[in-house]
Amino acid sequence: MRPLLSIVLFLAFSNIGNSQSEEIGVFGGGAYYLGEMNHGQQFYKAHFTPGLLYRYNLQDKRWVLRVHFAYAKLEGSDADSEIQSNIDRNLNFQSTIIEAGPIMELNFIEYEIGGRTKFGNKNKNNGTAYIFGGINFFHMNPKGTLDGVEIELQPLGTEGQGSSQNSKKRYNLNQVSIPFGLGIKFNIGNRFALSMEYGLRKTFTDYIDDVSGTYVDPDILATENGILSAQMANKSIDGVISTGQQRGNSSNKDWYVIAGAILSYRLKKATTCRKW
């Protein structure tokens, strides 16, 4: 993690004195989750995701530092699965995601909003494709439902966290992700641009959905973590679950995706350079 962050910061600030332009923007799109309750269905239970961002275009007009904030909602339900064992498991969750952090964009060709060449002519490149990657920090808070009531899951230790049955502590609600993806951007005037992008988020937690390991003894769980913990740990349709039986797959971490459009505004007009 530290080498990646060092690379991002080096690229961001090595030419900070030669910035060509700055932008502020708003994001609107959707977010969805990939994990134990959605193994690969694209745009599954996607929810509207708003965001804000700041872009700092570096001298070569190809590298762009971006700092952003986004608010997303992720959701999953075993009831939607095509796998019978998942349907029988009968779990569900939803979680808000608050995400922020730096991202580096690499334009395929030189580009900036309303940019001009060193000969004073308008930049011929009115748009470009780009790829991006970075490091983000996000806060999650998975909740499940019982009799129509939303219940926070992390404090319950549904897989025995915090009890004699599991040596692990309750998972952290503050996590790190690696965002990466691709997009296109193009001018819609001298000061405005529109971008459209698709971005994956690789996380280092398997608990966005509160499901990862195995079932623990429900009687001990109820005694040590509370009756509600035992109820939320096992919501299976037939109620027959053996201690140690697989509840999730801890070898595969959870992912989420944010895709949508960015409307950005250049803070200063492009200046015309004198001919040489």
ROFI-419626 format. One record per residue (C-alpha): residue in one letter; z, x, y. Coordinates in steps of 0.001 Angstrom, whole numbers, plus 500000, padded with zeros to 6 digits. Last residue first. Layout:
REM ROFI-419626
A; Z; X; Y
...
This chain:
REM ROFI-419626
W; 468947; 507681; 532074
K; 468993; 503954; 532825
R; 472268; 502603; 534172
C; 474401; 500515; 531819
T; 474672; 496795; 532349
T; 478172; 495507; 531785
A; 479011; 492877; 529203
K; 481231; 490178; 530618
K; 484917; 490425; 529894
L; 487154; 488337; 527585
R; 484487; 487578; 524992
Y; 485207; 484195; 523393
S; 485363; 483499; 519668
L; 484732; 480379; 517581
I; 485647; 481181; 513979
A; 484503; 479143; 510970
G; 485888; 478533; 507492
A; 487244; 480014; 504290
I; 490779; 480928; 503206
V; 491359; 481701; 499533
Y; 494532; 482125; 497505
W; 495555; 484331; 494620
D; 498405; 484289; 492090
K; 499175; 487272; 489881
N; 497996; 487448; 486279
S; 500252; 489305; 483806
S; 503109; 486814; 484346
N; 501252; 484017; 482585
G; 503183; 480751; 482826
R; 505659; 478599; 480877
Q; 505456; 480436; 477549
Q; 508106; 479385; 475043
G; 511269; 481487; 475150
T; 513570; 478490; 474726
S; 511629; 475717; 473038
I; 510201; 472734; 474911
V; 510158; 469128; 473727
G; 510302; 466873; 476780
D; 507214; 464957; 475636
I; 505583; 464919; 479080
S; 506927; 468290; 480169
K; 509020; 468329; 483345
N; 510999; 471411; 482319
A; 512061; 473783; 485081
M; 512478; 471018; 487665
Q; 515078; 469168; 485571
A; 516899; 472356; 484579
S; 517162; 473456; 488214
L; 518354; 469987; 489245
I; 521198; 470190; 486708
G; 522560; 473320; 488337
N; 521956; 477070; 488201
E; 524705; 478133; 485734
T; 525437; 474960; 483757
A; 521962; 473438; 484021
L; 520349; 476759; 483063
I; 522716; 477134; 480105
D; 521761; 473665; 478881
P; 518058; 474180; 479573
D; 517768; 477417; 477567
V; 515002; 479381; 479242
Y; 511305; 478638; 479494
T; 508996; 481603; 479935
G; 507359; 483545; 482756
S; 505211; 482812; 485815
V; 505422; 479420; 487488
D; 506932; 478921; 490971
D; 503427; 478068; 492325
I; 503278; 480957; 494813
Y; 505372; 482714; 492180
D; 503056; 485227; 490566
T; 503464; 487738; 493385
F; 501422; 490763; 494428
T; 498750; 488828; 496274
K; 494979; 489199; 496472
R; 493694; 486992; 499277
L; 490025; 486027; 499166
G; 488009; 485441; 502329
Y; 484883; 483390; 502994
E; 483404; 483589; 506478
M; 481538; 481792; 509244
S; 481430; 483285; 512715
L; 480388; 481694; 516004
A; 480044; 483641; 519229
F; 480748; 482956; 522903
R; 480457; 484962; 526154
N; 476726; 485435; 526732
G; 475820; 482401; 524653
I; 475886; 481165; 521065
N; 475898; 484645; 519604
F; 476009; 485190; 515840
K; 478488; 486015; 513101
I; 478145; 486113; 509306
G; 480816; 486483; 506671
L; 482323; 488504; 503866
G; 485565; 488917; 501990
F; 488852; 490755; 501766
P; 492519; 489933; 502343
I; 495158; 492094; 500609
S; 498453; 490230; 500429
V; 502114; 491017; 501152
Q; 505083; 488693; 500546
N; 508008; 486912; 502171
L; 509447; 484172; 499913
N; 511070; 486813; 497718
Y; 511622; 485951; 494074
R; 515079; 485017; 492796
K; 516611; 488062; 491174
K; 515457; 489226; 487772
S; 517855; 489790; 484862
N; 517098; 486359; 483424
Q; 519243; 484328; 481057
S; 522648; 485134; 482609
S; 521576; 483344; 485772
G; 520094; 484416; 489111
Q; 516534; 483879; 487937
G; 516595; 481551; 484934
E; 512985; 480429; 485059
T; 513765; 477542; 487417
G; 515783; 479730; 489773
L; 516814; 476738; 491882
P; 516658; 478474; 495288
Q; 512909; 479139; 494791
L; 511978; 475542; 493997
E; 512385; 473589; 497227
I; 512369; 469889; 496315
E; 509973; 467199; 497506
V; 511018; 463658; 496530
G; 508596; 461287; 494787
D; 510745; 460913; 491676
L; 510831; 464696; 491379
T; 508311; 466723; 493357
G; 507897; 470480; 493518
K; 508148; 472862; 496447
P; 506900; 476408; 496928
N; 507932; 478157; 500164
M; 505541; 480920; 501257
H; 505602; 483518; 504013
F; 502711; 485915; 504493
F; 502022; 489512; 505470
N; 498478; 490734; 505579
I; 496635; 493962; 504815
G; 492988; 494619; 505503
G; 489442; 493901; 504448
F; 486202; 492700; 505974
I; 482481; 492442; 505352
Y; 479866; 491610; 507947
A; 476545; 489828; 508457
T; 475003; 490168; 511880
G; 473959; 488262; 514977
N; 472203; 488460; 518311
N; 470939; 491977; 517644
K; 468426; 492640; 520427
N; 471205; 493783; 522754
K; 470102; 492959; 526260
N; 468352; 495762; 528045
G; 470227; 498104; 530363
F; 468911; 501311; 528831
K; 472276; 502050; 527182
T; 471877; 498809; 525242
R; 473507; 495557; 526204
G; 476059; 493346; 524408
G; 476381; 489638; 525043
I; 478809; 489328; 522133
E; 478786; 492523; 520100
Y; 476583; 493860; 517326
E; 475372; 497036; 515663
I; 474240; 496261; 512104
F; 476061; 495455; 508840
N; 479208; 494748; 510838
L; 482393; 496189; 509321
E; 485505; 494105; 509995
M; 489005; 495579; 509809
I; 491925; 493176; 509327
P; 495424; 493289; 510801
G; 498224; 490818; 509996
A; 499446; 487246; 509886
E; 499890; 484468; 507331
I; 502125; 481382; 507247
I; 501583; 479652; 503914
T; 502898; 476147; 503239
S; 503543; 475386; 499610
Q; 502787; 472633; 497151
F; 503727; 472374; 493522
N; 503097; 470577; 490263
L; 504266; 470757; 486645
N; 503284; 468472; 483764
R; 503520; 470976; 480902
D; 501617; 468412; 478785
I; 498638; 468642; 481139
N; 498795; 472421; 480880
S; 498807; 472266; 477080
Q; 495857; 469871; 477200
I; 493649; 472176; 479247
E; 491280; 470223; 481517
S; 493824; 470428; 484339
D; 494240; 467894; 487155
A; 497637; 466638; 485921
D; 498846; 470233; 485899
S; 499022; 470044; 489679
G; 498310; 472517; 492481
E; 498707; 472809; 496241
L; 498329; 475340; 499021
K; 498815; 474654; 502729
A; 497678; 477070; 505413
Y; 498733; 478336; 508835
A; 496838; 481359; 510110
F; 497534; 484270; 512478
H; 495083; 487070; 513228
V; 494600; 490660; 514267
R; 491045; 491954; 514114
L; 489798; 495481; 514543
V; 486008; 495712; 514653
W; 483793; 498516; 513376
R; 480040; 498147; 513915
K; 479686; 498205; 517684
D; 479927; 502048; 517678
Q; 482558; 501991; 520421
L; 485098; 499685; 518774
N; 485229; 495916; 519105
Y; 488791; 494601; 519425
R; 489137; 491092; 518039
Y; 492089; 488708; 518559
L; 492774; 485731; 516332
L; 494183; 482216; 516078
G; 494358; 479912; 513065
P; 493975; 476425; 511638
T; 493757; 475584; 507906
F; 492709; 472161; 506648
H; 493653; 471684; 503005
A; 491713; 472496; 499853
K; 492821; 470639; 496717
Y; 490510; 472817; 494606
F; 487949; 474548; 496855
Q; 486613; 476471; 493842
Q; 487985; 475655; 490401
G; 489025; 478947; 488818
H; 492293; 478884; 486887
N; 494058; 476233; 488914
M; 497624; 475350; 487912
E; 498583; 478800; 486648
G; 496891; 480513; 489600
L; 494176; 480125; 492226
Y; 495035; 478402; 495515
Y; 493131; 476696; 498286
A; 492573; 477059; 502012
G; 490262; 475291; 504449
G; 488635; 475938; 507785
G; 489242; 476238; 511501
F; 489757; 479495; 513378
V; 490245; 480015; 517096
G; 489194; 483082; 519038
I; 490007; 485885; 521416
E; 487573; 488695; 521999
E; 487616; 492237; 523350
S; 484714; 494475; 524237
Q; 483322; 497979; 524208
S; 486460; 499950; 523358
N; 486253; 503668; 524002
G; 489921; 504514; 524501
I; 490875; 503018; 521168
N; 488578; 505324; 519257
S; 491038; 506534; 516585
F; 493083; 503347; 517008
A; 491742; 500801; 514564
L; 490180; 503161; 512055
F; 493435; 505109; 511784
L; 495546; 501935; 511578
V; 493474; 500510; 508726
I; 493462; 503822; 506838
S; 497243; 504172; 507177
L; 497749; 500615; 505919
L; 495680; 501389; 502849
P; 497588; 504621; 502169
R; 500922; 502735; 502500
M; 500000; 500000; 500000
